[in-house]
Amino acid sequence: MIELFSPLDRKLLRDLWAIKGQALAIAVVIGCGVGMYLMSKGMLVSLADTRAAYYERYRFADVWAPVKRAPDALLEQITELPGVRRAETRIRAGVILDVEGAAAPITGEIQSLPAIRGPHINDFVLRRGRYPDPVREEEVLALEAFAEAHELVPGDHLYAILNGTKKKLTVTGVALAPEYVYAISPGEIVPDKKRFGVLWMHREALGHAFDLDGAFNEAVLLTSGSEYEEALLEQLDQLLKRYGATGAYGREQQISDQFLSNEIQQLETMGRLLPPIFLLVAAFLLNVVIGRLVDTEREQIGLLKAFGYGNRDVARHYLKMIGAITVLGIVIGIALGLWLGHGLARMYMDYFKFPFLLFSAPPDVYLVAIGFSLLVAAVGTFGALRRVVRLDPAVAMVPPPPPDYSRSFRGLERLIRGIDQPSRMIIRHLYRWPRRAAMTTTGIGMAMGLLIGSSFSLDAMMYMVDISFNVIDRQDVTVNFVEPRNIRAIQDVLHAPGAMSAEPFRAIPAVLRNGTRTRREAIIGLQPDAELSRVVDTRLQPVVLPRSGIVLSDKLAELLDIHTGELLRLEIRTGRRPELDVPVSGIVKTYMGTAAYMDLAFMNRILREDTVISGSYLLVDPAHTDAFYHALKNTPVVAGVSLQEQAQNAFYDTLQESLGTFVFFNTLFAGLIALGVVYNSARISLSERGRELASLRVLGLTRGEVSYILLGELALLTLLALPLGALLGYLLAWTLVQSFDTELFRIPLIINPSTYGYAALVVMLSALASGILVHRRIQQLDLIAVLKTRE
């Protein structure tokens, strides 16, 4: 079959076979870039399409309007508001759940079901079991994640405190809902399916339990378009004001969709930043390999041109070589991207609760990946191809003059005079070829920088967890009351077994306005000298809340475009609903969410109320936790319980499952890049200096000394690349920090020394593996064959 190929094609096959290791290394780097792009963009499209289809099919609401109590007859007026496509009312309340085998109380929500099964807003997917019987008040549906965590199946029982009454409930079915794609307890930042549950009960039964017969406490709406939303929110607030409305809000502030949108944004950022870096490294490698291959084959190029092959024929020969390597990389990348994408989809199915999530990248993603890879390959080898075209046959067939080592830097020569001859040869070769050494060092540094930049997020998240759970929130338990109560209610909680100390807090809903900028937030009232839940500054020092005014998180201040000392308009959505201007007394840096703080006494004063609180932070004696939990399960006034230790463990578990997977793949990719850069440099150096090394062997140097000359140079370049890699990694991490600045999370620029050390270790191990492969080549060097080659 070989006769079917032209002479240049046969030469191409021989050349590719001769550099198969280098070609594979470059193809793998290209494949990493293509695979990363395909995985991130494909997952981005799959996640966005799945969300859109899920939301549309099950009619996920566009607007929520919570109230204290409003008559059902109000639904007609809500439906007639401009921009409303459909509206429904429902009952939704916080509950404490008690499941067999769970020692601690479980925070939950319960929602009403319509009397007749049929299409409605925020519908659910019945996964197992049946719809509750309307005439049986004790029957409920349970959220699938919660049911699986506690091994609940249709027919099982659990207990719930409904408006102060403990009631035994029967699970008839297990369901998913678009409202709980990211099922998270209020005040938490990661889902904990064991600690948060959602139930659905028929409207009539739930109305009886919460004294809401003929009434509702939340309206949900589908709108005709986002252009109507802002005006609609204002009209809803005005309409529902007299019924205790706390402030209508749109989908962008619904907690589940917020986290899902944040994840989509992070995928988009990752797909925009990381794949180009991989492909730029691949372009660098192609430039080095093809450029130095052209230099070593200049005599062959001259002969080809002398025998009648034109510039286009010779250039086309090298373009085919570049194309073959690039196509191999694209094939590897597509296979890698599909494998990673399907694995990521399975991981997301555990993280976000969809009925299904299939990884599928549209054709344009493949076309962009292929096109960008070919473009990068062309740009990376343009200089080498231009030299091929410009090379004159007469000049090409004359061997290039050998490097002149006689003109050395005197200062450097004095420094290296005392070291052995092989080491002097290494240093002289480096400073006689500074550009080549710099390119190799840069390539290795880029591999290390990529690993640092893509792995630092684990350090940052661990830092955030430590600050959140050990510096800011130091309580063991957070208890939320069903209704705001007098501060004397804190004594009832302190009477529970094991409760050692307590600090009150209050959360009030408000609209914050600064000119045209508005935000709907909960303002947290704390005691000025709080010790369990504190406000801290950038130096992690406690901030004493001023006796008047409001303290904002830096992200909230940025969104409102307001600074310390300026007046902020507060529209309180509870009690007498005052509207007042208060000064911004301080701005503190936070990494999670947007927060506003106020002195508790000042908060109650502007509301013209006695000392009222929403809940309490508690320290609990570890020896009496079970008794304390048992008491909370039977406390009617408690609507929600957050356990600090369980929340922290859930955060760590989430980090290990999600970020740990990404760190593993990034380590693999960075290791492959380092291996590709070092191996290519070593193989090209061996092919360029084969005659020189063979001559040294003939002159009496041992195989070990000859290997030392070549591999010692690569080891020195690898060591020189480590500080450069650390700098590049820091710059990449800084870029990612700026890109991941969202309302939910701001990642701090924290890189632990262990991350630098880990990245350096990966690079050095990759270099060691490359050195072993090249050392075997040196051992197999045919001295006679090499020395017969013409200079």
C-alpha positions in Angstrom: 0.0 0.0 0.0 3.0 2.3 0.6 3.4 2.7 -3.2 0.1 4.5 -3.4 1.7 7.4 -1.6 3.9 10.1 -3.2 7.5 10.4 -2.0 6.7 13.4 0.2 3.8 11.5 1.7 6.1 8.5 2.5 8.5 11.0 4.0 5.7 12.4 6.1 4.8 9.0 7.5 8.4 8.3 8.3 8.8 11.7 10.0 5.6 11.2 12.0 6.8 7.8 13.1 10.2 9.2 14.1 8.6 11.9 16.3 5.6 9.8 17.4 6.3 10.5 21.1 6.5 14.3 20.5 3.5 14.3 18.2 1.5 12.3 20.7 2.5 14.7 23.5 1.4 17.7 21.4 -1.8 16.0 20.4 -2.6 15.3 24.1 -2.2 19.0 25.0 -4.4 20.0 22.1 -6.9 17.3 23.3 -6.9 18.7 26.8 -7.9 22.1 25.4 -10.5 20.7 23.1 -11.8 18.4 25.8 -12.0 21.1 28.4 -13.9 23.4 26.0 -16.2 20.7 24.9 -16.9 19.6 28.5 -17.6 23.2 29.8 -19.5 24.5 26.8 -21.4 21.3 26.3 -22.3 21.1 30.0 -23.3 24.8 29.9 -25.7 24.3 27.0 -27.0 21.0 28.5 -27.6 22.6 31.9 -29.2 25.7 30.4 -31.4 23.7 28.0 -32.4 21.3 30.8 -33.3 24.1 33.1 -35.3 25.9 30.4 -37.2 22.8 29.5 -37.9 21.8 33.1 -39.0 25.3 34.1 -41.3 25.6 31.0 -42.9 22.1 31.3 -43.6 22.4 35.0 -44.4 26.2 34.9 -41.8 27.5 37.2 -43.0 30.9 38.5 -41.6 34.2 37.4 -42.7 36.2 40.5 -43.3 35.3 44.2 -45.3 37.6 46.5 -45.3 36.4 50.2 -47.8 37.9 52.6 -48.9 37.3 56.2 -52.5 36.5 55.4 -54.6 37.6 52.4 -58.1 36.5 51.3 -58.4 34.1 48.4 -60.7 36.6 46.7 -57.7 38.8 46.0 -56.5 36.3 43.3 -58.8 38.0 40.7 -57.2 41.4 41.3 -53.7 39.9 41.0 -54.6 38.2 37.8 -55.8 41.4 36.3 -52.5 43.3 36.9 -50.7 44.3 33.7 -48.1 41.7 32.6 -49.7 38.8 34.5 -50.2 35.7 32.4 -51.3 33.4 35.1 -51.5 33.6 38.9 -52.2 31.2 41.8 -52.2 31.5 45.6 -50.9 28.9 48.0 -49.9 28.3 51.6 -46.3 27.9 52.4 -44.8 27.6 55.9 -41.7 26.6 57.7 -41.9 23.4 59.9 -39.8 21.3 62.1 -39.6 17.6 61.0 -38.9 14.5 63.0 -37.9 11.3 61.2 -37.2 8.0 62.8 -33.5 7.6 63.3 -32.7 11.3 63.2 -31.6 12.6 66.5 -31.5 16.3 65.6 -34.6 18.3 64.5 -34.9 18.8 60.7 -35.8 22.1 59.1 -38.4 21.8 56.5 -41.0 23.6 54.4 -44.6 22.5 53.7 -46.6 23.7 50.7 -50.2 23.4 49.7 -51.5 21.3 46.8 -54.5 22.3 44.8 -57.6 20.2 45.5 -57.7 18.9 41.9 -54.6 17.4 40.3 -53.8 19.3 37.2 -51.6 22.0 35.6 -50.6 24.6 38.1 -47.6 27.0 38.7 -44.6 25.4 40.3 -45.9 21.9 39.5 -43.9 18.8 40.6 -42.7 15.5 39.1 -44.2 12.5 40.8 -41.4 10.0 40.9 -42.9 7.3 43.0 -46.2 6.6 44.8 -49.4 8.5 44.4 -51.0 11.9 44.8 -52.3 12.5 48.4 -56.0 11.8 48.9 -57.8 15.2 49.5 -60.0 13.7 52.2 -57.1 12.4 54.2 -55.5 15.3 56.0 -52.4 13.4 57.1 -51.2 12.4 53.6 -48.2 14.3 52.1 -45.7 14.2 49.2 -42.0 14.4 50.1 -39.1 15.9 48.2 -37.1 13.0 46.6 -33.6 14.0 48.0 -35.0 14.2 51.5 -36.9 10.9 51.2 -33.8 9.1 49.8 -31.6 10.5 52.6 -33.9 9.1 55.3 -35.0 6.0 53.3 -38.6 7.1 53.2 -40.9 5.2 50.8 -44.6 5.6 50.2 -46.5 4.4 53.3 -43.8 5.5 55.8 -44.6 8.0 58.5 -42.9 11.2 59.9 -43.8 13.9 62.3 -44.1 17.7 61.7 -44.8 20.6 64.0 -47.6 22.5 62.1 -48.2 25.9 63.7 -47.3 24.6 67.2 -49.1 21.2 66.9 -47.1 18.0 66.3 -48.8 15.9 63.7 -48.1 12.4 62.3 -48.0 12.4 58.5 -48.0 9.6 56.0 -45.9 9.8 52.8 -47.9 8.7 49.8 -45.4 9.8 47.1 -41.9 11.1 46.3 -41.6 14.1 44.0 -39.2 16.6 42.4 -40.0 20.3 41.8 -38.4 23.1 39.8 -38.6 25.3 42.9 -36.1 22.9 44.6 -33.6 22.1 41.9 -31.1 23.3 44.5 -32.8 22.3 47.8 -31.3 24.4 50.5 -32.4 25.4 54.0 -32.9 29.1 54.6 -29.6 30.7 55.7 -27.5 27.8 54.5 -25.1 27.9 51.5 -24.9 24.2 50.5 -27.7 21.7 50.3 -28.0 19.0 53.0 -30.6 16.5 52.0 -30.6 15.0 55.5 -31.2 18.4 57.2 -33.7 20.0 54.9 -37.0 18.5 53.7 -40.0 19.7 51.7 -43.5 18.3 52.0 -46.7 19.0 50.0 -50.1 18.7 51.7 -53.6 19.5 50.4 -54.7 23.1 50.6 -57.7 22.5 52.9 -55.7 20.5 55.5 -52.9 22.9 55.5 -55.3 25.9 55.8 -56.8 24.3 58.9 -53.4 23.7 60.5 -52.2 27.3 60.0 -55.5 29.1 60.5 -55.6 30.1 56.8 -59.0 28.8 55.8 -60.1 30.9 52.7 -56.8 32.7 52.8 -53.2 32.4 51.4 -49.8 33.6 52.4 -48.0 33.5 49.1 -49.0 34.3 45.5 -47.0 32.9 42.5 -47.2 34.4 39.0 -46.2 33.7 35.4 -45.6 36.9 33.5 -45.8 37.9 29.9 -42.2 39.0 29.8 -39.3 40.4 31.8 -40.1 43.9 30.7 -43.2 43.9 32.9 -41.5 42.6 36.0 -40.2 45.7 37.7 -43.5 47.5 37.4 -45.4 44.4 38.4 -43.4 44.0 41.6 -44.3 47.5 42.7 -48.0 47.0 41.9 -48.0 43.7 43.8 -46.4 45.4 46.8 -49.0 48.1 46.8 -51.9 45.7 46.3 -50.8 43.4 49.1 -49.4 46.0 51.5 -52.4 45.9 53.8 -52.1 42.1 54.1 -48.5 42.1 55.5 -46.6 41.8 52.2 -42.9 41.4 52.8 -41.9 42.3 49.2 -42.5 40.5 45.9 -39.4 39.3 44.1 -38.5 37.8 40.7 -36.9 34.6 39.7 -33.4 36.0 39.9 -33.8 36.3 43.7 -35.3 32.8 44.1 -32.6 30.9 46.0 -32.6 27.7 44.0 -32.4 29.5 40.6 -29.8 31.8 42.0 -27.4 29.0 42.8 -28.2 27.3 39.5 -27.5 30.5 37.5 -24.3 31.0 39.5 -23.1 27.5 38.5 -23.9 28.2 34.8 -22.0 31.5 35.0 -19.0 29.7 36.5 -19.1 27.1 33.7 -19.2 29.9 31.2 -16.2 31.6 32.8 -14.2 28.3 32.9 -15.0 27.6 29.3 -13.9 31.1 28.3 -10.6 31.1 30.2 -9.1 27.7 30.6 -9.3 26.0 27.1 -7.5 28.9 25.3 -4.7 28.5 27.8 -4.3 24.8 26.9 -4.4 25.6 23.2 -1.9 28.4 23.5 0.5 25.9 25.2 -0.2 23.5 22.3 0.6 26.4 19.8 3.8 26.9 21.8 4.7 23.3 21.5 4.0 23.1 17.8 6.1 26.2 17.3 9.0 24.6 19.1 8.8 21.2 17.5 8.1 22.3 13.9 10.6 25.1 14.2 13.4 23.0 15.4 12.5 20.2 13.1 12.8 22.6 10.2 16.2 23.6 11.5 17.4 20.0 11.7 16.0 19.2 8.2 17.3 22.2 6.4 19.6 20.1 4.2 16.7 17.8 3.3 14.6 20.9 2.5 17.4 22.1 0.2 17.6 18.8 -1.5 13.9 18.6 -2.1 13.9 22.1 -3.6 17.0 21.2 -5.7 15.2 18.2 -7.1 12.3 20.3 -8.3 9.8 20.5 -5.5 8.5 24.0 -5.2 7.9 26.1 -2.1 4.3 25.1 -2.0 5.0 21.4 -2.2 7.5 21.6 0.7 5.3 23.9 2.7 2.3 21.6 2.1 4.4 18.7 3.4 4.9 20.4 6.8 1.3 21.6 6.8 0.2 18.0 6.5 2.4 17.1 9.4 0.9 19.9 11.5 -2.6 18.9 10.4 -2.1 15.3 11.3 -0.9 16.1 14.8 -3.8 18.7 15.2 -6.4 16.3 13.9 -5.2 13.6 16.3 -5.4 16.1 19.1 -9.0 17.0 18.1 -10.0 13.4 18.1 -8.5 12.9 21.5 -10.2 16.0 22.7 -13.6 15.1 21.5 -13.4 11.7 23.1 -12.0 13.2 26.3 -14.7 16.0 26.3 -17.5 13.5 25.9 -16.2 11.3 28.6 -15.8 14.2 31.0 -19.1 15.8 30.0 -21.1 12.6 30.8 -19.2 12.2 34.1 -19.9 15.9 35.0 -23.6 15.4 34.1 -23.8 12.5 36.6 -22.1 14.7 39.3 -24.6 17.5 38.6 -27.5 15.1 38.9 -26.4 14.5 42.6 -25.9 18.3 43.1 -28.9 19.7 41.2 -32.1 17.7 41.3 -33.5 17.4 37.8 -35.7 14.6 36.5 -32.9 14.0 33.9 -29.8 15.7 32.7 -28.1 14.5 29.5 -24.8 15.8 28.3 -25.2 17.0 24.7 -23.0 19.5 22.9 -24.5 21.2 19.9 -22.7 21.1 16.5 -21.4 24.7 16.8 -19.5 23.7 20.0 -17.6 21.1 18.0 -17.1 23.5 15.1 -15.7 26.2 17.4 -13.3 23.7 19.1 -12.1 22.3 15.8 -11.8 25.7 14.1 -9.9 27.3 17.1 -7.6 24.3 17.3 -6.7 24.6 13.6 -6.2 28.3 13.9 -4.0 27.9 16.9 -1.9 25.3 15.1 -1.6 27.6 12.1 -0.5 30.6 14.2 1.9 28.5 16.2 3.7 27.2 13.1 3.5 30.2 10.9 7.1 31.3 11.6 8.5 27.8 10.9 6.6 27.5 7.6 7.7 30.9 6.5 11.3 29.9 7.1 10.7 26.8 4.9 9.4 28.9 2.1 12.2 31.4 2.3 15.0 28.9 2.6 17.2 29.0 -0.5 18.4 25.5 -1.7 22.1 26.6 -2.0 22.0 28.0 1.5 20.0 25.1 3.0 22.5 22.5 1.7 25.3 24.1 3.6 25.4 23.0 7.2 24.8 25.9 9.6 27.9 27.0 11.4 28.4 25.4 14.8 27.7 27.5 17.8 30.7 29.6 18.9 31.4 28.9 22.5 34.7 30.8 22.6 32.9 34.2 23.2 31.6 33.7 26.6 30.7 36.1 29.4 33.9 36.5 31.4 32.0 36.9 34.7 30.1 33.7 34.1 33.2 31.8 33.1 34.9 32.8 36.3 31.9 31.6 38.3 31.8 28.2 36.6 35.5 27.7 36.5 35.5 25.5 39.6 32.7 23.1 38.6 33.1 19.9 36.6 33.3 19.8 32.8 29.8 18.3 32.1 28.2 21.0 34.3 30.1 23.7 32.5 28.9 22.4 29.1 25.3 22.6 30.4 25.6 26.2 31.5 27.5 27.3 28.3 24.8 25.6 26.1 22.1 27.5 27.9 23.5 31.0 27.6 24.6 30.3 24.0 20.9 29.5 23.2 19.0 31.8 25.5 15.8 32.0 23.3 15.5 28.2 23.2 16.1 27.9 27.0 13.5 30.7 27.6 10.9 29.0 25.5 11.3 25.7 27.3 11.2 27.4 30.7 8.1 29.3 29.7 6.3 26.1 28.6 7.0 24.3 31.8 6.0 27.5 33.8 2.7 27.6 32.0 2.0 24.1 32.9 2.7 24.8 36.6 0.7 28.1 36.4 -2.3 26.3 35.0 -2.3 23.8 37.8 -2.0 26.5 40.5 -4.6 28.8 38.8 -7.2 26.0 38.5 -6.6 24.4 41.9 -6.4 27.5 44.1 -10.2 27.6 44.4 -10.0 24.7 46.9 -7.8 26.8 49.1 -10.1 29.8 48.7 -13.2 27.8 49.6 -11.6 26.1 52.6 -10.6 29.6 53.8 -14.2 30.8 53.3 -15.5 27.9 55.3 -13.1 28.5 58.1 -13.9 32.2 58.2 -17.7 31.6 58.0 -17.9 28.8 60.6 -15.1 29.6 63.0 -14.7 33.4 62.9 -18.0 34.9 62.0 -20.6 32.3 63.0 -19.4 30.5 66.1 -22.7 29.3 67.5 -23.6 25.6 67.7 -27.3 26.0 66.9 -29.4 28.8 65.2 -33.1 28.7 66.2 -35.7 30.7 64.2 -39.1 31.4 65.8 -42.4 31.0 64.0 -43.2 34.7 64.6 -41.2 37.6 66.0 -41.3 37.4 69.8 -40.4 39.4 72.8 -36.8 39.0 73.8 -38.0 37.2 76.9 -38.6 34.2 74.6 -34.9 33.6 74.7 -35.3 32.3 78.2 -37.5 29.5 77.0 -34.8 28.3 74.7 -32.2 28.6 77.4 -34.3 26.3 79.6 -33.7 23.5 77.2 -31.2 20.8 78.5 -27.7 21.6 77.5 -28.2 25.2 76.4 -25.3 27.2 77.9 -25.6 30.7 76.4 -27.8 32.5 73.8 -27.7 35.7 71.7 -30.8 37.2 70.1 -31.1 38.4 66.5 -33.9 39.8 64.4 -34.3 39.7 60.6 -36.7 42.1 58.9 -37.5 42.3 55.2 -36.8 45.6 53.5 -36.3 47.4 50.2 -33.1 49.3 50.1 -33.0 52.3 47.7 -30.3 54.5 46.5 -31.6 56.6 43.6 -32.7 54.3 40.9 -30.9 51.3 42.4 -33.0 49.0 44.6 -32.4 45.7 46.4 -34.7 43.5 48.4 -32.8 42.3 51.4 -33.3 41.0 55.0 -31.6 43.4 57.5 -30.1 41.5 60.4 -30.3 43.1 63.8 -27.6 42.0 66.2 -26.4 43.0 69.6 -23.4 45.4 69.4 -21.2 43.2 71.5 -22.3 39.9 69.9 -19.8 37.0 70.3 -21.5 34.0 68.7 -22.5 35.6 65.3 -20.3 38.6 64.5 -19.6 41.1 61.8 -15.9 41.2 61.0 -13.7 43.4 58.8 -11.0 42.4 56.2 -8.5 41.9 59.0 -11.0 39.5 60.6 -11.5 41.8 63.6 -15.0 42.2 65.1 -16.9 45.3 64.0 -18.9 46.9 66.7 -22.2 47.9 65.2 -22.9 51.6 65.6 -25.9 52.7 67.8 -27.5 54.1 64.6 -27.2 53.6 60.9 -26.7 50.5 58.8 -23.6 48.4 57.9 -23.5 46.9 54.4 -21.5 44.1 52.9 -19.1 45.4 50.2 -21.0 43.6 47.4 -24.3 45.1 48.5 -22.8 48.5 48.7 -21.4 48.0 45.2 -24.8 46.9 43.8 -26.4 50.0 45.4 -23.5 52.3 44.4 -23.4 53.8 47.9 -20.5 54.7 50.2 -20.0 55.2 53.9 -21.6 58.4 55.2 -24.3 58.5 52.5 -28.0 58.2 53.3 -29.8 55.0 52.3 -33.6 54.8 51.9 -35.1 51.9 53.8 -38.7 50.7 53.1 -39.4 48.3 55.9 -41.9 45.6 54.9 -43.1 44.5 58.3 -44.8 46.0 61.4 -45.8 49.7 60.7 -43.8 49.5 57.5 -41.9 52.8 58.0 -39.9 54.4 55.2 -36.8 56.3 56.5 -33.4 57.4 55.5 -30.5 56.0 57.5 -26.7 56.7 57.1 -24.4 53.9 55.9 -22.2 53.6 59.0 -19.8 51.1 57.6 -19.0 48.7 54.8 -17.5 45.3 55.5 -16.0 42.7 53.2 -17.9 39.4 52.9 -17.4 36.4 50.7 -20.9 34.9 50.7 -24.1 36.6 49.7 -25.2 40.2 50.3 -25.9 41.3 53.8 -27.0 44.3 55.8 -26.6 44.7 59.6 -28.0 46.9 62.2 -27.9 47.4 66.0 -30.8 45.4 67.4 -31.9 48.1 69.7 -31.8 50.7 66.9 -33.8 48.3 64.6 -36.6 48.0 67.2 -36.5 51.7 67.8 -37.1 52.6 64.2 -39.9 50.0 64.1 -41.4 51.6 67.2 -41.5 48.2 68.9 -40.3 46.7 72.1 -37.3 44.4 72.0 -38.5 41.9 69.5 -36.4 39.1 68.1 -36.7 36.5 65.3 -34.5 33.9 66.8 -31.4 33.0 68.8 -27.9 31.8 68.4 -27.0 29.2 71.0 -24.0 27.4 72.5 -24.9 23.8 73.5 -23.1 21.5 75.9 -21.9 18.5 73.7 -22.8 16.1 76.5 -26.5 17.1 76.3 -27.1 17.5 72.6 -29.5 14.7 72.3 -31.7 16.0 75.1 -31.4 19.5 73.6 -32.6 18.3 70.2 -35.4 16.3 71.8 -36.6 19.5 73.5 -36.5 21.5 70.3 -38.6 18.9 68.5 -41.3 19.5 71.0 -41.1 23.3 71.1 -44.1 24.8 69.2 -42.6 28.3 68.7 -39.6 27.0 66.7 -39.9 27.2 62.9 -36.4 26.3 61.9 -33.1 25.0 63.3 -29.7 25.2 61.8 -26.9 23.1 63.2 -23.5 24.5 62.6 -21.5 21.3 62.7 -23.7 19.5 60.2 -23.7 22.6 57.9 -19.9 22.7 58.0 -19.7 18.9 57.3 -22.1 19.4 54.3 -20.0 22.1 53.0 -16.8 20.0 53.2 -18.6 17.1 51.5 -19.7 19.3 48.7 -16.2 20.7 48.2 -14.8 17.2 48.0 -17.4 16.0 45.5 -17.3 19.0 43.2 -14.0 20.9 43.5 -12.1 17.7 44.3 -13.1 16.3 40.9 -12.1 19.4 39.1 -8.7 19.6 40.9 -8.1 15.9 39.9 -8.7 16.6 36.2 -6.7 19.9 36.3 -3.8 18.0 37.9 -4.0 15.4 35.1 -4.1 18.1 32.4 -1.3 20.1 33.9 0.8 17.0 34.3 0.3 16.1 30.7 1.3 19.6 29.6 4.4 19.5 31.7 5.2 16.1 30.3 4.6 17.2 26.8 6.8 20.3 27.1 9.8 18.6 28.9 9.6 15.5 26.7 9.5 17.5 23.5 12.4 19.7 24.6 14.5 16.6 25.6 13.7 14.7 22.4 14.5 17.7 20.1 17.7 18.4 22.0 18.7 14.7 21.6 18.0 14.8 17.9 20.0 18.1 17.5 22.9 17.0 19.7 23.0 13.3 18.8 26.4 13.7 17.0 27.8 15.8 19.7 26.8 13.4 22.5 28.1 10.4 20.4 31.4 12.2 20.0 31.7 12.7 23.7 31.1 9.0 24.2 33.9 8.2 21.7 36.2 10.7 23.6 35.7 8.7 26.8 32.7 10.1 28.6 30.5 7.5 30.2 26.8 7.0 29.3 25.9 8.5 32.7 28.0 11.6 32.0 26.4 12.0 28.5 22.9 11.6 29.9 23.8 14.1 32.6 24.7 16.7 30.0 21.3 16.5 28.3 19.1 15.7 31.3 20.9 18.0 33.6 20.1 20.9 31.3 16.4 20.0 31.3 16.5 19.6 35.1 18.0 23.1 35.4 15.4 24.6 33.1 12.6 22.9 35.1 14.0 24.4 38.3 14.2 27.8 36.7 10.5 27.4 35.5 9.2 26.9 39.1 9.2 30.6 40.2 7.9 31.6 36.8 5.1 29.0 37.1 4.2 30.3 40.6 3.9 33.8 39.2 1.8 32.7 36.2 -0.4 30.7 38.6 -1.0 33.7 40.8 -1.9 35.8 37.8 -4.3 33.2 36.5 -5.9 32.9 40.0 -6.3 36.6 40.1 -8.1 36.6 36.8 -10.4 33.9 37.9 -11.2 35.7 41.1 -12.3 38.8 39.1 -14.4 36.6 36.9 -16.2 34.7 39.7 -17.3 37.8 41.5 -21.1 37.2 41.9 -23.8 38.0 44.3 -23.7 34.6 45.9 -19.9 34.1 46.1 -16.7 36.2 46.0 -13.7 34.0 46.0 -10.8 35.4 47.9 -7.3 35.2 46.4 -5.9 32.7 48.8 -3.2 30.3 47.6 -1.7 28.1 50.3 2.1 27.2 50.2 1.1 23.6 49.9 -0.7 24.4 46.5 2.6 25.9 45.2 4.5 22.9 46.5 1.9 20.4 45.0 2.1 22.1 41.6 5.9 22.1 41.7 5.9 18.4 42.6 3.6 17.5 39.7 5.9 19.4 37.3 9.0 17.8 38.7 7.5 14.3 38.5 6.4 15.0 34.9 10.0 16.2 34.1 11.4 13.1 35.8 9.1 10.8 33.7 10.2 12.6 30.6 13.9 12.3 31.6 13.5 8.5 32.1 12.0 8.2 28.6 14.8 10.2 27.0 17.5 8.5 29.1 16.4 5.2 27.5 16.9 6.8 24.1 20.4 7.9 25.1 21.3 4.4 26.3 20.2 3.0 22.9 22.2 5.6 20.9 24.0 4.0 17.9 27.4 5.7 17.9 28.6 4.5 14.5 25.3 5.5 12.8 25.3 8.9 14.4 29.0 9.6 13.6 28.5 8.7 10.0 26.1 11.6 9.4 27.5 14.5 7.4 28.0 17.8 9.1 
